[in-house]
């Protein structure tokens, strides 16, 4: 089915390990986003991308790396996972950055760092 | 001060009543506003967006925007148990980004 898919759905890792969360969309949307969701904080933007090879930091980028070599993929890497990165991660996409353009969300990845 | 603020709730609403959710924002230049609904363990889904002052209705949902007061609200009429969820207010920023409030939990009681 067309849409935006995230993998894995659940991930448990240890402190210090590198972890990559995958995001794939089939709409050829230009814009893609990574958010994390924590109790009391709502959704906070980690990184975003306006097109292939164009990425920029969001509100909470420290400890994360992104790449976008192809329009449809936007992986998020935790270079050395910490317990504070335990969270639910959502990938989202939109066709453009216009003011009325809505974001479509993936199903999320629940990450636990032990 | 958070840039997008919502009461965390929970907001308890009897079935059939009107649920009123409020959201304030700090950036006076904000243009577009979105309401998302999120069920527990699920991803956010869009309910409505609004960009003009006044009311916008869609079925049982009405969004209200007052840019002078920097205030946006969501009314849910004839609340149903299936409306029990967390409602997220979001403000559109540059480059297509959405900035979210922490969300208001709504509980509809039979």
Interface residues (C-beta under 8 A of the other chain):
Chain A: X31 X33 X35 X40 X41 X42 X43 X44 X45 X48 X50 X56 X58 X59 X90 X94 X96 X97 X98 X99 X100 X101 X102 X103 X105 X106 X107 X108
Chain B: X8 X31 X32 X34 X42 X43 X44 X45 X46 X49 X51 X88 X90 X92 X94 X95 X96 X97 X98 X99 X100 X101 X102 X103
